[in-house]
Amino acid sequence: MNSKRDQDKRSTSQSAFNLSLVAVAGQVGCLTLVIVLASLFGGLWLDNQFQTKPVITVGLMLLSVPVTLVMMFWVVRTATRHLNTDYPHPVDFTEEEEESGKTP
């Protein structure tokens, strides 16, 4: 049978895992916003400098899509590499729990 300590450890592990996922999602969201805004304002400024009203802005906005996707992929890969894998996966449960019908 699982003790209270095992359940607390599993709950703490699940909470830490969830917080890590939230942090990664926040990083990806902020990174996307920064890239899109930099493309927009950089394009507007360059269009103003060279008198090419929408051309550079549209080009940079289109270019920001693949750049954002590559950066998202890189951030998620880096973050998942650093996740603590010493604990069992938070949603895994033992054979005893499966047999008794108790799931976390």
MOPAC internal coordinates of N, CA, C and O (Angstrom, degrees):
PM7 1SCF
backbone

  N    0.0000 0     0.00 0     0.00 0    0    0    0
  C    1.4410 1     0.00 0     0.00 0    1    0    0
  C    1.5285 1   109.38 1     0.00 0    2    1    0
  O    1.2310 1   121.67 1   -31.90 1    3    2    1
  N    1.2863 1   114.41 1   148.10 1    3    2    1
  C    1.4623 1   119.75 1   178.73 1    5    3    2
  C    1.5098 1   109.99 1   -82.50 1    6    5    3
  O    1.2310 1   121.19 1   -41.92 1    7    6    5
  N    1.2904 1   115.33 1   138.08 1    7    6    5
  C    1.4511 1   120.14 1   178.15 1    9    7    6
  C    1.5187 1   109.66 1   -88.54 1   10    9    7
  O    1.2310 1   121.93 1    -9.28 1   11   10    9
  N    1.2991 1   113.91 1   170.72 1   11   10    9
  C    1.4690 1   120.82 1   177.24 1   13   11   10
  C    1.5237 1   110.14 1   -60.93 1   14   13   11
  O    1.2310 1   120.27 1   143.87 1   15   14   13
  N    1.3275 1   117.10 1   -36.13 1   15   14   13
  C    1.4573 1   122.17 1  -179.05 1   17   15   14
  C    1.5346 1   110.97 1   -63.75 1   18   17   15
  O    1.2310 1   120.59 1   138.36 1   19   18   17
  N    1.3448 1   116.47 1   -41.64 1   19   18   17
  C    1.4686 1   120.04 1   177.99 1   21   19   18
  C    1.5236 1   111.16 1   -64.21 1   22   21   19
  O    1.2310 1   120.80 1   139.73 1   23   22   21
  N    1.3213 1   116.07 1   -40.27 1   23   22   21
  C    1.4626 1   119.86 1   178.97 1   25   23   22
  C    1.5202 1   111.20 1   -67.05 1   26   25   23
  O    1.2310 1   120.36 1   139.73 1   27   26   25
  N    1.3338 1   116.92 1   -40.27 1   27   26   25
  C    1.4620 1   120.34 1   177.40 1   29   27   26
  C    1.5271 1   111.05 1   -64.32 1   30   29   27
  O    1.2310 1   121.03 1   139.52 1   31   30   29
  N    1.3299 1   115.64 1   -40.48 1   31   30   29
  C    1.4648 1   120.11 1   179.19 1   33   31   30
  C    1.5285 1   110.10 1   -63.59 1   34   33   31
  O    1.2310 1   120.62 1   137.89 1   35   34   33
  N    1.3296 1   116.41 1   -42.11 1   35   34   33
  C    1.4595 1   120.82 1   178.94 1   37   35   34
  C    1.5264 1   110.68 1   -65.69 1   38   37   35
  O    1.2310 1   120.48 1   138.82 1   39   38   37
  N    1.3260 1   116.69 1   -41.18 1   39   38   37
  C    1.4635 1   121.10 1   179.07 1   41   39   38
  C    1.5261 1   110.74 1   -64.18 1   42   41   39
  O    1.2310 1   120.42 1   137.98 1   43   42   41
  N    1.3283 1   116.80 1   -42.02 1   43   42   41
  C    1.4673 1   121.07 1   177.83 1   45   43   42
  C    1.5178 1   110.61 1   -64.64 1   46   45   43
  O    1.2310 1   120.78 1   138.89 1   47   46   45
  N    1.3275 1   116.12 1   -41.11 1   47   46   45
  C    1.4604 1   120.75 1   178.80 1   49   47   46
  C    1.5268 1   110.55 1   -63.29 1   50   49   47
  O    1.2310 1   120.55 1   136.98 1   51   50   49
  N    1.3342 1   116.56 1   -43.02 1   51   50   49
  C    1.4684 1   121.45 1   178.91 1   53   51   50
  C    1.5238 1   110.31 1   -63.55 1   54   53   51
  O    1.2310 1   120.16 1   137.35 1   55   54   53
  N    1.3215 1   117.30 1   -42.65 1   55   54   53
  C    1.4675 1   120.94 1   179.59 1   57   55   54
  C    1.5216 1   111.41 1   -63.34 1   58   57   55
  O    1.2310 1   120.48 1   137.03 1   59   58   57
  N    1.3178 1   116.69 1   -42.97 1   59   58   57
  C    1.4654 1   120.32 1   178.96 1   61   59   58
  C    1.5223 1   110.81 1   -64.50 1   62   61   59
  O    1.2310 1   120.66 1   138.71 1   63   62   61
  N    1.3082 1   116.34 1   -41.29 1   63   62   61
  C    1.4686 1   120.63 1   178.21 1   65   63   62
  C    1.5261 1   110.79 1   -62.71 1   66   65   63
  O    1.2310 1   120.39 1   135.20 1   67   66   65
  N    1.3330 1   116.85 1   -44.80 1   67   66   65
  C    1.4664 1   121.31 1   179.42 1   69   67   66
  C    1.5262 1   111.54 1   -63.12 1   70   69   67
  O    1.2310 1   120.52 1   137.79 1   71   70   69
  N    1.3260 1   116.62 1   -42.21 1   71   70   69
  C    1.4646 1   119.86 1   178.35 1   73   71   70
  C    1.5224 1   111.23 1   -64.37 1   74   73   71
  O    1.2310 1   120.28 1   144.47 1   75   74   73
  N    1.3190 1   117.07 1   -35.53 1   75   74   73
  C    1.4690 1   120.55 1   177.12 1   77   75   74
  C    1.5189 1   110.56 1   -64.23 1   78   77   75
  O    1.2310 1   120.66 1   137.72 1   79   78   77
  N    1.3255 1   116.34 1   -42.28 1   79   78   77
  C    1.4671 1   119.81 1   178.46 1   81   79   78
  C    1.5246 1   111.70 1   -64.80 1   82   81   79
  O    1.2310 1   120.55 1   140.80 1   83   82   81
  N    1.3199 1   116.56 1   -39.20 1   83   82   81
  C    1.4694 1   120.33 1   177.92 1   85   83   82
  C    1.5264 1   110.16 1   -64.99 1   86   85   83
  O    1.2310 1   120.22 1   139.59 1   87   86   85
  N    1.3175 1   117.18 1   -40.41 1   87   86   85
  C    1.4664 1   120.90 1   179.24 1   89   87   86
  C    1.5282 1   111.01 1   -63.77 1   90   89   87
  O    1.2310 1   120.24 1   138.01 1   91   90   89
  N    1.3196 1   117.15 1   -41.99 1   91   90   89
  C    1.4695 1   120.63 1   178.76 1   93   91   90
  C    1.5221 1   110.17 1   -64.95 1   94   93   91
  O    1.2310 1   120.12 1   136.69 1   95   94   93
  N    1.3202 1   117.37 1   -43.31 1   95   94   93
  C    1.4612 1   120.62 1   178.64 1   97   95   94
  C    1.5285 1   110.82 1   -62.22 1   98   97   95
  O    1.2310 1   120.20 1   140.10 1   99   98   97
  N    1.3211 1   117.22 1   -39.90 1   99   98   97
  C    1.4612 1   120.94 1   177.31 1  101   99   98
  C    1.5181 1   112.29 1   -64.84 1  102  101   99
  O    1.2310 1   120.64 1   139.08 1  103  102  101
  N    1.3220 1   116.39 1   -40.92 1  103  102  101
  C    1.4692 1   120.08 1   177.93 1  105  103  102
  C    1.5165 1   111.10 1   -63.42 1  106  105  103
  O    1.2310 1   120.70 1   135.86 1  107  106  105
  N    1.3188 1   116.27 1   -44.14 1  107  106  105
  C    1.4687 1   120.24 1  -179.63 1  109  107  106
  C    1.5224 1   110.33 1   -64.51 1  110  109  107
  O    1.2310 1   120.06 1   137.97 1  111  110  109
  N    1.3216 1   117.49 1   -42.03 1  111  110  109
  C    1.4637 1   120.86 1   179.20 1  113  111  110
  C    1.5210 1   112.06 1   -63.16 1  114  113  111
  O    1.2310 1   120.28 1   134.87 1  115  114  113
  N    1.3209 1   117.07 1   -45.13 1  115  114  113
  C    1.4656 1   121.02 1   179.16 1  117  115  114
  C    1.5243 1   111.01 1   -65.73 1  118  117  115
  O    1.2310 1   120.55 1   138.92 1  119  118  117
  N    1.3201 1   116.55 1   -41.08 1  119  118  117
  C    1.4650 1   120.50 1   178.88 1  121  119  118
  C    1.5293 1   111.11 1   -61.79 1  122  121  119
  O    1.2310 1   120.72 1   137.07 1  123  122  121
  N    1.3195 1   116.24 1   -42.93 1  123  122  121
  C    1.4631 1   120.53 1   178.03 1  125  123  122
  C    1.5253 1   110.72 1   -61.07 1  126  125  123
  O    1.2310 1   120.61 1   134.41 1  127  126  125
  N    1.3138 1   116.45 1   -45.59 1  127  126  125
  C    1.4641 1   120.89 1   179.60 1  129  127  126
  C    1.5239 1   111.27 1   -61.46 1  130  129  127
  O    1.2310 1   120.25 1   136.60 1  131  130  129
  N    1.3191 1   117.12 1   -43.40 1  131  130  129
  C    1.4700 1   120.94 1  -179.51 1  133  131  130
  C    1.5320 1   110.68 1   -63.38 1  134  133  131
  O    1.2310 1   120.12 1   135.82 1  135  134  133
  N    1.3230 1   117.37 1   -44.18 1  135  134  133
  C    1.4665 1   120.34 1  -178.73 1  137  135  134
  C    1.5236 1   111.22 1   -65.26 1  138  137  135
  O    1.2310 1   120.35 1   135.97 1  139  138  137
  N    1.3232 1   116.93 1   -44.03 1  139  138  137
  C    1.4692 1   120.00 1  -179.25 1  141  139  138
  C    1.5249 1   110.97 1   -66.19 1  142  141  139
  O    1.2310 1   120.02 1   135.83 1  143  142  141
  N    1.3314 1   117.57 1   -44.17 1  143  142  141
  C    1.4688 1   119.65 1   179.36 1  145  143  142
  C    1.5262 1   112.05 1   -66.61 1  146  145  143
  O    1.2310 1   120.25 1   142.14 1  147  146  145
  N    1.3334 1   117.13 1   -37.86 1  147  146  145
  C    1.4663 1   119.66 1   176.99 1  149  147  146
  C    1.5254 1   110.35 1   -63.99 1  150  149  147
  O    1.2310 1   120.45 1   139.91 1  151  150  149
  N    1.3241 1   116.75 1   -40.09 1  151  150  149
  C    1.4708 1   120.21 1   177.57 1  153  151  150
  C    1.5211 1   111.17 1   -64.41 1  154  153  151
  O    1.2310 1   120.82 1   136.74 1  155  154  153
  N    1.3121 1   116.04 1   -43.26 1  155  154  153
  C    1.4690 1   120.26 1  -178.70 1  157  155  154
  C    1.5234 1   111.34 1   -64.77 1  158  157  155
  O    1.2310 1   120.53 1   124.42 1  159  158  157
  N    1.3286 1   116.60 1   -55.58 1  159  158  157
  C    1.4623 1   118.93 1  -176.43 1  161  159  158
  C    1.5252 1   112.44 1   -69.77 1  162  161  159
  O    1.2310 1   120.41 1   144.39 1  163  162  161
  N    1.3295 1   116.81 1   -35.61 1  163  162  161
  C    1.4634 1   119.69 1   175.20 1  165  163  162
  C    1.5191 1   111.58 1   -64.13 1  166  165  163
  O    1.2310 1   120.52 1   138.01 1  167  166  165
  N    1.3350 1   116.61 1   -41.99 1  167  166  165
  C    1.4625 1   120.81 1   177.86 1  169  167  166
  C    1.5171 1   112.46 1   -65.08 1  170  169  167
  O    1.2310 1   120.58 1   137.56 1  171  170  169
  N    1.3307 1   116.49 1   -42.44 1  171  170  169
  C    1.4712 1   119.47 1   177.86 1  173  171  170
  C    1.5274 1   111.41 1   -63.20 1  174  173  171
  O    1.2310 1   120.67 1   138.38 1  175  174  173
  N    1.3229 1   116.33 1   -41.62 1  175  174  173
  C    1.4546 1   119.61 1   179.78 1  177  175  174
  C    1.5346 1   111.02 1   -65.95 1  178  177  175
  O    1.2310 1   120.58 1   134.87 1  179  178  177
  N    1.3356 1   116.50 1   -45.13 1  179  178  177
  C    1.4700 1   119.70 1   179.22 1  181  179  178
  C    1.5298 1   111.49 1   -65.39 1  182  181  179
  O    1.2310 1   119.96 1   140.85 1  183  182  181
  N    1.3312 1   117.69 1   -39.15 1  183  182  181
  C    1.4656 1   120.48 1   176.26 1  185  183  182
  C    1.5257 1   110.70 1   -62.28 1  186  185  183
  O    1.2310 1   120.14 1   142.37 1  187  186  185
  N    1.3082 1   117.35 1   -37.63 1  187  186  185
  C    1.4605 1   120.90 1   178.06 1  189  187  186
  C    1.5289 1   111.14 1   -68.42 1  190  189  187
  O    1.2310 1   120.16 1   142.27 1  191  190  189
  N    1.3169 1   117.29 1   -37.73 1  191  190  189
  C    1.4675 1   121.35 1  -179.77 1  193  191  190
  C    1.5299 1   111.94 1   -68.83 1  194  193  191
  O    1.2310 1   120.55 1   139.10 1  195  194  193
  N    1.3297 1   116.56 1   -40.90 1  195  194  193
  C    1.4696 1   120.72 1  -175.27 1  197  195  194
  C    1.5252 1   113.52 1  -101.96 1  198  197  195
  O    1.2310 1   119.79 1  -175.83 1  199  198  197
  N    1.3233 1   118.00 1     4.17 1  199  198  197
  C    1.4709 1   123.23 1   179.03 1  201  199  198
  C    1.5366 1   111.58 1    54.88 1  202  201  199
  O    1.2310 1   120.01 1  -135.81 1  203  202  201
  N    1.3012 1   117.58 1    44.19 1  203  202  201
  C    1.4649 1   123.28 1   178.02 1  205  203  202
  C    1.5254 1   108.25 1  -120.80 1  206  205  203
  O    1.2310 1   120.79 1  -116.36 1  207  206  205
  N    1.3179 1   116.09 1    63.64 1  207  206  205
  C    1.4562 1   123.96 1  -162.05 1  209  207  206
  C    1.5397 1   116.01 1   -30.23 1  210  209  207
  O    1.2310 1   116.30 1   104.02 1  211  210  209
  N    1.3077 1   124.64 1   -75.98 1  211  210  209
  C    1.4626 1   116.91 1  -172.22 1  213  211  210
  C    1.5346 1   114.65 1   -97.54 1  214  213  211
  O    1.2310 1   119.70 1   175.79 1  215  214  213
  N    1.3262 1   118.17 1    -4.21 1  215  214  213
  C    1.4616 1   121.01 1  -168.57 1  217  215  214
  C    1.5307 1   112.34 1   -64.41 1  218  217  215
  O    1.2310 1   119.68 1   126.16 1  219  218  217
  N    1.3059 1   118.21 1   -53.84 1  219  218  217
  C    1.4625 1   121.25 1  -176.03 1  221  219  218
  C    1.5307 1   110.61 1   -69.93 1  222  221  219
  O    1.2310 1   120.29 1   142.13 1  223  222  221
  N    1.3166 1   117.05 1   -37.87 1  223  222  221
  C    1.4668 1   119.94 1   179.14 1  225  223  222
  C    1.5238 1   110.79 1   -62.10 1  226  225  223
  O    1.2310 1   120.64 1   132.57 1  227  226  225
  N    1.3297 1   116.38 1   -47.43 1  227  226  225
  C    1.4686 1   119.97 1   179.43 1  229  227  226
  C    1.5297 1   110.07 1   -63.15 1  230  229  227
  O    1.2310 1   120.54 1   137.52 1  231  230  229
  N    1.3132 1   116.58 1   -42.48 1  231  230  229
  C    1.4612 1   120.29 1   179.32 1  233  231  230
  C    1.5179 1   112.30 1   -61.54 1  234  233  231
  O    1.2310 1   120.30 1   134.98 1  235  234  233
  N    1.3295 1   117.03 1   -45.02 1  235  234  233
  C    1.4621 1   119.96 1   179.18 1  237  235  234
  C    1.5288 1   111.95 1   -67.95 1  238  237  235
  O    1.2310 1   120.40 1   144.35 1  239  238  237
  N    1.3258 1   116.85 1   -35.65 1  239  238  237
  C    1.4640 1   119.00 1   177.61 1  241  239  238
  C    1.5265 1   110.89 1   -65.78 1  242  241  239
  O    1.2310 1   120.47 1   139.58 1  243  242  241
  N    1.3263 1   116.71 1   -40.42 1  243  242  241
  C    1.4653 1   120.09 1   177.00 1  245  243  242
  C    1.5287 1   110.95 1   -66.94 1  246  245  243
  O    1.2310 1   120.53 1   141.88 1  247  246  245
  N    1.3131 1   116.58 1   -38.12 1  247  246  245
  C    1.4620 1   121.21 1   178.74 1  249  247  246
  C    1.5278 1   111.60 1   -69.39 1  250  249  247
  O    1.2310 1   120.14 1   153.26 1  251  250  249
  N    1.3203 1   117.33 1   -26.74 1  251  250  249
  C    1.4634 1   120.05 1  -178.92 1  253  251  250
  C    1.5300 1   112.50 1   -68.85 1  254  253  251
  O    1.2310 1   119.82 1   156.67 1  255  254  253
  N    1.3217 1   117.95 1   -23.33 1  255  254  253
  C    1.4729 1   120.12 1  -179.25 1  257  255  254
  C    1.5341 1   111.37 1   -63.92 1  258  257  255
  O    1.2310 1   118.78 1   123.91 1  259  258  257
  N    1.3404 1   119.94 1   -56.09 1  259  258  257
  C    1.4622 1   117.51 1   179.10 1  261  259  258
  C    1.5323 1   113.18 1   -66.85 1  262  261  259
  O    1.2310 1   120.40 1   147.54 1  263  262  261
  N    1.3247 1   116.84 1   -32.46 1  263  262  261
  C    1.4718 1   119.20 1   177.40 1  265  263  262
  C    1.5270 1   109.77 1   -63.13 1  266  265  263
  O    1.2310 1   120.30 1   136.74 1  267  266  265
  N    1.3175 1   117.04 1   -43.26 1  267  266  265
  C    1.4563 1   121.54 1   178.67 1  269  267  266
  C    1.5254 1   111.08 1   -62.68 1  270  269  267
  O    1.2310 1   120.07 1   136.42 1  271  270  269
  N    1.3278 1   117.46 1   -43.58 1  271  270  269
  C    1.4583 1   120.51 1   179.58 1  273  271  270
  C    1.5245 1   111.72 1   -62.79 1  274  273  271
  O    1.2310 1   120.13 1   137.28 1  275  274  273
  N    1.3232 1   117.36 1   -42.72 1  275  274  273
  C    1.4658 1   120.85 1   178.85 1  277  275  274
  C    1.5261 1   110.19 1   -64.89 1  278  277  275
  O    1.2310 1   120.09 1   136.53 1  279  278  277
  N    1.3158 1   117.44 1   -43.47 1  279  278  277
  C    1.4610 1   120.50 1  -179.71 1  281  279  278
  C    1.5299 1   111.30 1   -66.29 1  282  281  279
  O    1.2310 1   119.93 1   141.50 1  283  282  281
  N    1.3432 1   117.74 1   -38.50 1  283  282  281
  C    1.4629 1   120.66 1   176.27 1  285  283  282
  C    1.5217 1   110.39 1   -60.64 1  286  285  283
  O    1.2310 1   120.73 1   132.79 1  287  286  285
  N    1.3141 1   116.21 1   -47.21 1  287  286  285
  C    1.4587 1   121.32 1   179.73 1  289  287  286
  C    1.5201 1   110.34 1   -59.40 1  290  289  287
  O    1.2310 1   120.01 1   137.03 1  291  290  289
  N    1.3200 1   117.58 1   -42.97 1  291  290  289
  C    1.4640 1   122.10 1  -179.17 1  293  291  290
  C    1.5287 1   111.47 1   -65.01 1  294  293  291
  O    1.2310 1   120.24 1   135.98 1  295  294  293
  N    1.3388 1   117.15 1   -44.02 1  295  294  293
  C    1.4650 1   121.07 1  -179.20 1  297  295  294
  C    1.5286 1   110.29 1   -64.80 1  298  297  295
  O    1.2310 1   120.26 1   136.19 1  299  298  297
  N    1.3195 1   117.11 1   -43.81 1  299  298  297
  C    1.4611 1   120.14 1  -178.64 1  301  299  298
  C    1.5308 1   110.38 1   -66.66 1  302  301  299
  O    1.2310 1   119.76 1   138.18 1  303  302  301
  N    1.3191 1   118.06 1   -41.82 1  303  302  301
  C    1.4666 1   120.18 1   178.09 1  305  303  302
  C    1.5204 1   111.30 1   -63.11 1  306  305  303
  O    1.2310 1   120.56 1   136.92 1  307  306  305
  N    1.3226 1   116.54 1   -43.08 1  307  306  305
  C    1.4621 1   120.42 1   179.44 1  309  307  306
  C    1.5296 1   110.66 1   -64.00 1  310  309  307
  O    1.2310 1   120.38 1   136.70 1  311  310  309
  N    1.3115 1   116.89 1   -43.30 1  311  310  309
  C    1.4669 1   120.64 1  -178.41 1  313  311  310
  C    1.5239 1   111.64 1   -67.87 1  314  313  311
  O    1.2310 1   119.86 1   138.05 1  315  314  313
  N    1.3084 1   117.87 1   -41.95 1  315  314  313
  C    1.4624 1   119.54 1  -179.48 1  317  315  314
  C    1.5214 1   111.32 1   -69.42 1  318  317  315
  O    1.2310 1   120.01 1   151.90 1  319  318  317
  N    1.2982 1   117.58 1   -28.10 1  319  318  317
  C    1.4614 1   120.76 1   176.12 1  321  319  318
  C    1.5314 1   110.40 1   -66.42 1  322  321  319
  O    1.2310 1   120.30 1   149.40 1  323  322  321
  N    1.3213 1   117.02 1   -30.60 1  323  322  321
  C    1.4575 1   120.79 1  -176.94 1  325  323  322
  C    1.5289 1   113.73 1   -93.84 1  326  325  323
  O    1.2310 1   119.79 1   178.79 1  327  326  325
  N    1.3224 1   118.02 1    -1.21 1  327  326  325
  C    1.4619 1   119.56 1   177.74 1  329  327  326
  C    1.5219 1   109.09 1   -66.37 1  330  329  327
  O    1.2310 1   121.11 1   -36.57 1  331  330  329
  N    1.2980 1   115.47 1   143.43 1  331  330  329
  C    1.4638 1   120.98 1  -178.70 1  333  331  330
  C    1.5179 1   109.23 1   -74.28 1  334  333  331
  O    1.2310 1   120.32 1   -63.05 1  335  334  333
  N    1.3186 1   116.99 1   116.95 1  335  334  333
  C    1.4580 1   121.02 1  -179.33 1  337  335  334
  C    1.5190 1   111.51 1  -107.85 1  338  337  335
  O    1.2310 1   119.77 1  -162.81 1  339  338  337
  N    1.3363 1   118.05 1    17.19 1  339  338  337
  C    1.4534 1   121.41 1   179.11 1  341  339  338
  C    1.5268 1   111.89 1   -72.00 1  342  341  339
  O    1.2310 1   120.51 1   148.86 1  343  342  341
  N    1.3172 1   116.64 1   -31.14 1  343  342  341
  C    1.4522 1   120.90 1  -179.74 1  345  343  342
  C    1.5198 1   109.35 1   -88.17 1  346  345  343
  O    1.2310 1   120.41 1   -22.87 1  347  346  345
  N    1.3385 1   116.82 1   157.13 1  347  346  345
  C    1.4661 1   117.57 1   173.19 1  349  347  346
  C    1.5216 1   109.52 1   -64.97 1  350  349  347
  O    1.2310 1   120.80 1   -24.76 1  351  350  349
  N    1.2932 1   116.07 1   155.24 1  351  350  349
  C    1.4608 1   120.18 1  -179.54 1  353  351  350
  C    1.5225 1   108.81 1   -55.80 1  354  353  351
  O    1.2310 1   119.76 1   -41.41 1  355  354  353
  N    1.3196 1   118.06 1   138.59 1  355  354  353
  C    1.4601 1   121.25 1  -173.43 1  357  355  354
  C    1.5204 1   114.50 1   -58.02 1  358  357  355
  O    1.2310 1   119.58 1   151.02 1  359  358  357
  N    1.3347 1   118.41 1   -28.98 1  359  358  357
  C    1.4549 1   119.17 1  -177.54 1  361  359  358
  C    1.5219 1   112.07 1   -95.96 1  362  361  359
  O    1.2310 1   119.42 1   179.36 1  363  362  361
  N    1.3330 1   118.72 1    -0.64 1  363  362  361
  C    1.4542 1   121.59 1   175.74 1  365  363  362
  C    1.5266 1   109.19 1   -73.00 1  366  365  363
  O    1.2310 1   120.64 1   -32.86 1  367  366  365
  N    1.2992 1   116.38 1   147.14 1  367  366  365
  C    1.4457 1   119.45 1   174.58 1  369  367  366
  C    1.5156 1   108.77 1  -138.88 1  370  369  367
  O    1.2310 1   121.02 1   -20.77 1  371  370  369
  N    1.3157 1   115.66 1   159.23 1  371  370  369
  C    1.4503 1   120.80 1  -172.98 1  373  371  370
  C    1.5204 1   110.97 1   -78.73 1  374  373  371
  O    1.2310 1   121.21 1   -11.00 1  375  374  373
  N    1.3481 1   115.28 1   169.00 1  375  374  373
  C    1.4584 1   120.23 1   179.09 1  377  375  374
  C    1.5200 1   110.92 1   -64.28 1  378  377  375
  O    1.2310 1   120.11 1   145.65 1  379  378  377
  N    1.3399 1   117.40 1   -34.35 1  379  378  377
  C    1.4602 1   120.82 1   178.25 1  381  379  378
  C    1.5250 1   110.59 1   -60.11 1  382  381  379
  O    1.2310 1   120.75 1   138.14 1  383  382  381
  N    1.3465 1   116.17 1   -41.86 1  383  382  381
  C    1.4578 1   119.79 1   179.90 1  385  383  382
  C    1.5140 1   110.98 1   -68.28 1  386  385  383
  O    1.2310 1   120.23 1   143.94 1  387  386  385
  N    1.3312 1   117.17 1   -36.06 1  387  386  385
  C    1.4568 1   120.33 1   178.38 1  389  387  386
  C    1.5202 1   110.32 1   -64.01 1  390  389  387
  O    1.2310 1   120.78 1   135.01 1  391  390  389
  N    1.3598 1   116.11 1   -44.99 1  391  390  389
  C    1.4592 1   120.48 1  -176.96 1  393  391  390
  C    1.5188 1   111.57 1   -68.15 1  394  393  391
  O    1.2310 1   120.47 1   142.59 1  395  394  393
  N    1.3205 1   116.70 1   -37.41 1  395  394  393
  C    1.4564 1   119.32 1  -177.52 1  397  395  394
  C    1.5249 1   112.67 1   -83.66 1  398  397  395
  O    1.2310 1   120.26 1   170.81 1  399  398  397
  N    1.3301 1   117.11 1    -9.19 1  399  398  397
  C    1.4484 1   120.56 1  -179.08 1  401  399  398
  C    1.4996 1   113.82 1    84.41 1  402  401  399
  O    1.2310 1   119.96 1  -176.50 1  403  402  401
  N    1.3385 1   117.69 1     3.50 1  403  402  401
  C    1.4521 1   120.98 1   179.09 1  405  403  402
  C    1.5268 1   108.03 1   -88.31 1  406  405  403
  O    1.2310 1   120.76 1   -59.50 1  407  406  405
  N    1.2871 1   116.15 1   120.50 1  407  406  405
  C    1.4627 1   120.87 1   175.34 1  409  407  406
  C    1.4987 1   108.14 1  -119.48 1  410  409  407
  O    1.2310 1   120.52 1   -29.95 1  411  410  409
  N    1.3260 1   116.62 1   150.05 1  411  410  409
  C    1.4736 1   119.52 1  -178.50 1  413  411  410
  C    1.5039 1   112.38 1   -63.56 1  414  413  411
  O    1.2310 1   120.10 1   180.00 1  415  414  413

